[in-house]
């Protein structure tokens, strides 16, 4: 199977999802990626126009995700040439932002196409400014966007375990929904921190509204003032950087903000922190990376398939939050149990070997479904 994947930014130095693609080669596939030189939230460093990553060809004709989504036709000749050379059997859209390019390529190569999303929550497909910060409006507009997107692909794939219960119920335009784990494979050349800093709590990821960063204004003061946590380190960029700056004005150097690090640096920083903290209702790479480094995760709002007190801490309310963080410092058995539970979760669901196998099974099923639909009915 020749898989042509469209990504709004794909740089293996920063993006963990890149590691899901190379194992497909060992399963008899060919993989080519069309991406952008800049990814914005992961890094502000432009990538090379072309890269060979573990046998996967990555071409980056587009400047940034905005150009990919809003004006893919500007590079029509170059992109179609890359598609014609490859002659794909399958198109993989890694984001809503990839759909316009997939549509353009699909007119010339009418092969099965799949859209991957982090979650089927309608709000996850919308920027806050498009629904004026009103969730009800966002869910209505987001549902319409889902309906439109479903008309451009054969099937959809979610990486959110919480969507697993809806695989049969969520079928916009009759399209099938699949689940595959989020890939968070570790690079071979990363190194563990020499020791854990018992005073450090850390967050690494985008600072955007759907990560619920605004809640830090209520919770971080309680943690810094009433638990042994000495410092909250935030690594990332986005529109909610204002939240971090507000905390910095109040707590000074006890809140540190770093705009971006490489993937190896992120894993090293995680492995040196005492706990990882997110108020996001999802999970993705941050929680997976924390699990892979043995760093307990505090994730009160997450729907990412967390088992409370087994692979994550999910306290409800401020008092329980403070008590849970205090317990982490006081109970070594609790700490070690969370480390072991997180590692089991990572190894069973989020390595490149596991995720790439899920991808290929889904790609084949989608392709077979297209072939079945195309066969003429047999007269009885």
C-alpha positions in Angstrom: 0.0 0.0 0.0 1.3 3.4 -1.0 0.2 5.9 1.7 0.4 9.7 0.9 -0.1 11.6 4.2 -0.8 15.3 4.6 0.4 17.0 7.8 0.2 20.6 8.9 3.7 20.6 10.2 5.7 17.4 10.8 9.2 17.7 12.3 10.5 14.5 14.1 12.7 16.7 16.3 9.5 18.1 17.9 6.6 16.0 16.8 6.0 12.6 18.5 3.3 11.5 15.9 6.0 11.3 13.2 7.2 8.0 14.8 4.0 6.2 13.8 5.0 6.2 10.1 8.4 4.4 9.8 7.1 1.1 11.1 4.6 0.9 8.3 7.6 0.4 5.9 8.5 -2.9 7.6 4.9 -4.0 7.0 5.2 -3.6 3.2 4.0 -0.1 2.8 5.5 2.9 1.1 4.9 6.3 2.8 5.3 9.8 1.5 4.4 12.9 3.5 3.5 16.4 2.3 3.8 18.9 5.1 4.6 22.5 6.1 7.9 23.9 7.0 6.5 25.6 10.1 4.2 24.0 12.7 3.6 27.1 14.9 2.7 25.5 18.3 5.5 23.0 18.4 8.3 25.3 17.2 8.9 28.5 15.4 11.9 27.0 13.6 11.3 26.3 9.9 12.2 22.8 8.7 14.1 21.7 5.6 12.1 21.4 2.4 12.9 17.7 2.2 13.8 15.1 4.8 14.2 11.3 4.8 13.1 10.2 8.3 13.8 6.5 8.8 12.8 5.7 5.2 9.8 8.0 5.1 10.0 10.8 2.6 8.8 14.2 4.0 8.3 17.0 1.5 7.5 20.5 2.8 6.3 22.7 0.0 4.0 24.7 2.1 5.2 27.5 4.4 2.8 27.0 7.3 -0.5 25.4 8.3 -2.4 28.5 7.2 -1.2 28.2 3.6 -1.9 24.5 3.6 -5.5 24.9 4.7 -6.4 28.2 3.0 -4.5 28.2 -0.2 -3.2 24.7 -1.2 -3.8 25.5 -4.9 -1.0 28.1 -4.9 1.4 25.1 -5.1 -0.9 22.9 -7.2 1.8 22.0 -9.8 4.4 21.0 -7.3 2.1 19.1 -5.0 0.4 17.2 -7.9 3.9 16.3 -9.2 4.7 14.8 -5.8 1.5 12.9 -5.9 1.9 11.7 -9.5 5.4 10.5 -8.8 4.2 8.5 -5.8 0.9 7.3 -7.3 -0.8 6.8 -4.0 -3.2 4.0 -3.0 -4.4 5.8 0.1 -4.7 9.5 1.3 -4.2 10.2 5.0 -5.3 13.6 6.2 -3.8 14.2 9.6 -5.9 17.2 10.5 -8.9 19.3 9.4 -6.2 21.6 8.0 -5.1 18.9 5.6 -8.5 18.4 3.9 -8.2 21.1 1.3 -5.0 19.6 0.0 -6.5 16.1 0.1 -9.4 17.3 -1.9 -7.1 18.8 -4.5 -5.0 15.6 -4.8 -8.1 13.4 -4.7 -9.5 14.9 -7.8 -6.5 13.5 -9.7 -6.0 10.4 -7.6 -9.5 9.2 -6.5 -8.3 6.8 -3.9 -9.7 6.1 -0.3 -9.1 8.9 2.1 -9.1 9.0 6.0 -9.2 12.0 8.3 -7.4 11.7 11.7 -8.5 13.9 14.6 -7.6 14.1 18.2 -11.2 14.0 19.4 -14.7 14.0 17.9 -15.8 16.7 20.4 -17.1 19.4 18.1 -15.3 22.1 20.0 -12.0 20.4 19.2 -12.4 21.3 15.5 -13.1 25.0 16.1 -10.9 28.0 17.1 -12.4 29.9 20.0 -12.8 33.1 18.0 -15.2 31.3 15.6 -17.7 30.7 18.4 -17.1 33.8 20.5 -16.1 31.6 23.5 -19.7 30.3 23.8 -19.5 26.4 24.0 -23.1 25.9 22.8 -22.4 27.9 19.6 -19.2 26.1 19.2 -20.8 22.7 19.3 -23.4 23.7 16.7 -20.8 25.1 14.4 -18.4 22.3 15.1 -21.0 19.7 14.2 -21.6 21.4 10.9 -17.9 21.3 10.2 -17.8 17.6 11.0 -20.7 17.0 8.6 -18.8 18.9 5.9 -15.5 17.1 6.5 -17.1 13.7 6.5 -18.3 14.3 2.9 -14.6 14.6 1.8 -13.3 11.4 3.1 -14.2 7.7 3.3 -13.8 7.4 7.1 -12.6 9.2 10.2 -10.1 8.1 13.0 -10.0 9.5 16.5 -7.1 9.2 19.0 -9.3 9.9 22.1 -10.0 6.7 24.1 -13.2 8.5 25.4 -14.6 8.3 21.9 -14.3 4.5 21.9 -17.9 4.2 23.2 -19.2 6.2 20.2 -17.5 4.3 17.3 -20.8 2.9 16.2 -23.0 5.9 17.1 -21.0 8.7 15.6 -21.4 8.4 11.8 -21.8 11.7 10.1 -23.0 11.0 6.5 -22.7 7.4 7.3 -18.9 7.5 7.6 -17.3 4.9 9.8 -15.3 6.1 12.9 -12.2 4.2 14.0 -10.0 4.5 17.1 -6.2 4.3 17.2 -3.9 5.3 20.1 -1.8 8.4 20.1 1.8 7.7 19.1 4.4 8.9 21.6 7.4 6.8 20.8 10.6 7.9 22.4 13.6 8.8 20.2 16.6 6.5 20.8 19.0 9.3 21.6 17.1 10.9 24.5 18.6 10.7 28.0 16.9 10.5 31.4 17.6 13.4 33.8 20.3 12.6 36.3 17.8 13.1 39.2 14.3 14.2 39.9 13.7 17.6 41.3 11.1 17.1 44.1 10.1 20.7 44.0 9.2 20.8 40.3 5.7 20.4 38.7 5.7 20.6 34.9 3.5 21.1 31.9 4.6 20.8 28.3 2.3 21.5 25.4 0.4 24.1 23.6 -1.2 27.0 25.5 -4.5 27.2 23.8 -8.1 27.4 25.2 -9.0 23.8 24.8 -6.1 22.8 27.1 -8.1 24.6 29.9 -5.0 26.6 31.0 -7.2 29.3 32.5 -8.0 27.0 35.4 -4.4 27.3 36.5 -5.3 30.7 37.9 -7.4 28.9 40.5 -5.4 25.7 41.1 -1.7 26.7 40.8 -1.9 29.2 43.7 -3.4 26.4 45.9 -0.7 24.0 44.9 2.2 26.5 45.3 0.9 27.8 48.7 -0.3 24.6 50.3 1.8 21.7 49.1 5.5 21.0 48.9 5.6 22.0 45.2 8.2 24.8 44.9 8.0 25.6 41.2 5.7 25.2 38.2 7.5 25.0 34.9 5.5 25.6 31.7 6.9 24.8 28.3 4.9 25.8 25.3 3.4 28.6 23.3 -0.1 29.8 22.3 -2.8 32.3 22.9 -3.0 31.5 26.6 0.5 32.5 27.4 -1.3 35.4 29.2 -2.3 32.9 31.9 1.3 32.0 32.6 2.4 35.7 32.6 -0.4 36.4 35.2 1.0 33.6 37.4 4.5 34.9 36.9 3.5 38.4 38.1 2.2 36.8 41.3 4.8 34.2 42.0 7.9 35.4 40.2 10.5 32.7 39.6 8.3 30.1 41.1 6.6 30.0 37.7 8.9 29.5 34.8 8.0 29.8 31.2 10.0 28.3 28.3 8.6 28.8 24.8 9.8 25.5 23.2 12.2 22.6 23.4 13.0 19.6 21.2 11.4 16.3 21.8 14.5 14.8 23.5 14.7 17.9 25.7 11.1 17.6 26.6 11.5 14.0 27.7 14.6 14.9 29.7 12.7 17.7 31.4 9.8 15.4 32.2 12.0 12.7 33.6 13.5 15.3 36.0 10.3 16.7 37.3 8.4 15.3 40.4 5.0 15.4 38.7 3.3 16.4 35.5 0.2 18.6 35.6 -2.6 19.3 33.1 -6.1 20.7 33.3 -6.9 19.7 29.8 -9.9 17.5 29.2 -7.9 15.5 26.7 -4.4 14.1 27.0 -2.3 13.4 23.9 1.5 13.6 23.9 2.0 15.3 27.2 0.4 12.5 29.3 1.9 9.8 27.1 5.4 11.3 27.5 4.9 11.6 31.3 3.9 7.9 31.5 6.9 6.9 29.4 9.3 8.7 31.7 7.8 7.4 34.9 6.5 10.8 35.9 3.1 10.7 37.8 0.4 12.7 36.1 -2.1 15.0 37.8 -5.0 15.4 35.3 -8.3 16.2 37.1 -10.3 17.0 34.0 -9.0 14.4 31.5 -11.1 12.0 29.6 -8.1 10.3 28.1 -8.9 6.8 29.5 -7.3 7.6 32.9 -7.7 5.1 35.7 -7.7 7.2 38.9 -4.9 6.4 41.3 -3.6 3.7 38.9 -2.1 5.7 36.0 -3.2 9.2 37.0 -4.5 11.5 39.7 -8.0 12.9 39.1 -9.0 14.8 42.3 -12.3 16.7 42.2 -12.3 20.1 43.8 -9.6 22.3 45.2 -9.3 20.6 48.6 -9.0 17.1 47.1 -6.4 18.5 44.7 -4.3 19.8 47.5 -4.7 16.5 49.5 -3.7 14.4 46.4 -0.6 16.4 45.7 0.4 16.2 49.4 -0.1 12.4 49.3 2.2 12.1 46.4 5.0 13.6 48.5 4.2 11.6 51.6 3.4 8.1 50.3 6.3 6.5 48.4 4.1 3.4 47.5 1.5 5.7 45.9 4.2 7.4 43.9 5.7 4.2 42.7 2.3 2.7 41.9 1.5 5.6 39.6 4.8 5.3 37.9 4.3 1.6 37.2 0.7 2.2 36.0 1.7 4.9 33.7 4.5 2.8 32.1 2.0 0.0 31.5 -0.4 2.3 29.8 2.4 3.7 27.6 3.8 0.3 26.5 0.3 -1.2 25.8 -1.2 1.7 23.8 1.2 4.4 22.7 4.4 3.0 21.2 5.1 3.3 17.5 4.8 -0.5 17.1 1.3 -0.6 18.6 0.0 2.5 16.9 1.4 1.8 13.4 -0.2 -1.7 13.5 -3.6 0.0 14.3 -3.1 2.5 11.5 -2.4 -0.2 8.9 -5.4 -2.3 10.0 -7.6 0.8 9.7 -6.2 1.8 6.3 -6.8 -1.6 4.9 -10.3 -1.8 6.3 -11.2 1.6 4.7 -9.7 0.6 1.4 -11.6 -2.7 1.4 -14.8 -0.8 2.3 -14.3 1.5 -0.7 -13.7 -1.6 -2.9 -16.8 -3.3 -1.7 -18.9 -0.3 -2.3 -17.6 0.0 -5.9 -18.5 -3.6 -6.8 -21.6 -4.0 -8.9 -24.5 -5.6 -7.2 -24.9 -9.3 -8.0 -28.4 -10.2 -9.3 -30.1 -13.0 -7.4 
